[in-house]
Amino acid sequence: MLIDSNIIIYAMQPQEEKIRTLIEENAPFVSVVSYVEVLGYHKLNDKEREHLEFFFKIAKMLPISQNVLDHAVKLRQIRKMTLGDALIAGTAIAYNVPLVTRNIQDFQWIENLELINPFEKR
């Protein structure tokens, strides 16, 4: 599974033990786009940044390959979407892994993309 940037951010919140457990038990992949989105957030404090940098050092990051780029381009040709979402969805499709996100509505129109919302079963 590929975890979206929003899931990484939620995992930082003390009350989201379920999300941290999901990540620990499944050792999911992350996109290099999430690295930029999450660590690039301008309101991170030093402690949050330190925890996230550690997370990304041990995470299995999937690179942006030509296959990922091709899928992202096709998605943006079909429907308007952010570059980050297109690259993350393209990564999940290219590597044939489900995408774990809370923003299901951003991706539900994409064929051949399995979505998992860990907040649905609360």
N, C-alpha and C positions, 0 to 999 in steps of 0.2 A: 504494500500500500504506500501511497504517496500522501504525505500530510501537507495540507495547504497552510499558508502563512498564518491565517487566523487561528488555526488549531495550535500552532506553536505559541502564539500569544496567549490564548486561553490557558494553556498548560502552565503558564507563569503565575496564574492567579491562585492564591492559597486554597480556595474552595473547589478547585477543579482537579481533585485527586483522581477522579475517574479518567480524565484525559491523560494525565501523567501515567497512569497504569496502562492505558491503551498503548501509549508510546513505548513504555518499557517492555511490555509483553510482546509487541509485534515488531520491534526494531524496524520501523518504517523508513522509507526513503524520503528525502526532501529534495526539492528543486533548488538549483543555484539561484533562481529568482527569489525564493523565500529567504535565502541568505541576505540578499540585498534589501528586500522589503522589510524584514524584521530588524536586522542590525542597523539599517539605515534610518529607522524611525527616530526622529529628532528629539522626542521626549523621553527616551530611555534614561534611567538614572544609572549610575556607575555599577551598582549591584546587579540590576537587571541585565545590563550589557555584559557583565562578567559571566553570569549564568548562561546567557544565550551564546556567547562565544564558546563556552565549554561545550554546550549542546551541539553546536555546529562542528566542533572539532571531532566529536565522536559519531555524529550522524553520517548516514550513508547518502552522500550528495550525488544526485544524478546530473550529469552535464547536459548542456544544450548541444545536441548533435544536429546534423543536417536533417535527420528524420524528425526530430522535435520541431525544428524550424518549419519544415514542410507542413506538418500537422497544424502548427500555430497559424501559418499563412492561410491554409484552407479554412480554418475556423473563423478567422477575421474576414474572409471573403463571404462567408455565409451570413454572419451576423456581427453587428458592432459589439466589441468587447475590449476591455483593457488589454494592453500588451502583456502585462503580468499574468492575467487570467488565461490568455491565449497560450502563453509559454508553459504555464503550469499544466493546463489541460493537455497541451501537446506533449508534454513530458509523460503524463500518465498514459496517454494513448500509445506513444512510441514505445514505452517500456512495458505496456500491457499490465498495468497495475491499477487497482481502484484508487480513486481520489477521496481522501477524507477531508471534509470541509463542512463548515456550518452554513456556508453560502450556497446551498443546493440550487437555488433559483438562478444563480449565475451560470450554472453548468448543465442543468437538467435537459436542455434541448439538444445536447451533443450525443449523437448516436455512438455506440461502442465505447461509452465511458461509464464505468460503474462508479456510483457515488455512495459514500457512507457519511451520514451525519451522526456523530456520536452523541449529539444532544437530543435526538428524537426519542430515545428510549428512556427518558428520565421520568 
